[in-house]
Amino acid sequence: MATLNLELDIPTESVGWTEIPQKELTSEIKKILAVYLYSKKSLPLHHACKLAGVSKWEFFDINKEFRVPVPYDIENLEQDRDTLRRLNR
């Protein structure tokens, strides 16, 4: 998988004010970016999950933390049901 490496300069005093340990900062920034892009409809769900490095259900929980509504309609339900049927064969 090809990746894009970005450099982000954050003042250390800004990081010091967060409750996020510095070693977890990269993964947290990816989650925040995934939620933001997903909420703006700039990134589909499966790509947002991949960027955040979490499952669909974990991503739904992260969205809930940020109070971002997750659109889940009858079509999504039917797709999930079909997937479950295929997996149970």
Sequence and secondary structure as in RCSB ss.txt:
>XXXX:A:sequence
MATLNLELDIPTESVGWTEIPQKELTSEIKKILAVYLYSKKSLPLHHACKLAGVSKWEFFDINKEFRVPVPYDIE
NLEQDRDTLRRLNR
>XXXX:A:secstr
           HHHHHTSSS GGGHHHHHHHHHHHHHHHTTSS HHHHHHHHTS HHHHHHHHHHTT      HH
HHHHHHHHHHHHT 
